[in-house]
Amino acid sequence: MTARRRLVPDAELRRALNTLKEYGVQIGAVDIRADGVTVYPANQNAGSAYERWKAQDRG
């Protein structure tokens, strides 16, 4: 079995990504494996909570 045949089918991946986009999820990264797909949302709040709090003083 080739590596491509061990991965999740393209149609299943497209369906999952389109569903997430319909729900308004901004996709940051996708990890495709033979046992499934993991989608990581885009990181809109960079840095730790402390860094965001300190940025309030500067802004």
Stockholm file with secondary structure:
# STOCKHOLM 1.0

chainA/1-59         MTARRRLVPDAELRRALNTLKEYGVQIGAVDIRADGVTVYPANQNAGSAYERWKAQDRG
#=GR chainA/1-59 SS CCHHHHSCCHHHHHHHHHHHHHTTCCEEEEEEETTEEEEEECCCSCSCHHHHHHHHHHC
#=GC SS_cons        CCHHHHSCCHHHHHHHHHHHHHTTCCEEEEEEETTEEEEEECCCSCSCHHHHHHHHHHC
//
